[in-house]
Amino acid sequence: MECFDALTGEVFTLHAHLLSWSGDLPALSKVMCTTGHNSYLGCRFCYIRGTIGNRHVYYPLEPPNSVTGTRYDPKALPLRTHQSYTEDVNVIMSTSGTTRHQEQRDHGIGFFRKF
């Protein structure tokens, strides 16, 4: 953004850098374009897949006895990285229609639009 410096009488380019985001879980999901805490991949930090129970999604490290599923080691969670997030977004942006909706669910990335 171009700004005017009254002291020197010159125009300069002002650069703004976002250092951190703060908010509750629904707000941060919107800012980060993730599917949110009530989806199967609701964590913005890792790829733990949730399971449904009593109409809500929860994220057990071990699945219930009656369900087969992935067991997660809390010291070695499958973490999201900037690169994996970018790859997930690229996969979603390269699809359309019902395929895009399926990819959004599978990758935990919600509504994303090109600017």
Secondary structure, 3 states (H helix, E strand, C coil): CEEEECCCCEEEECCCCCCCCCCCHHHHHHHHCECCCCCCCCCCCECCCCEEECCEEECCCCCCCCCCCCCCCCCCCCECCHHHHHHHHHHHHCCCHHHHHHHHHHHCECCCCCC
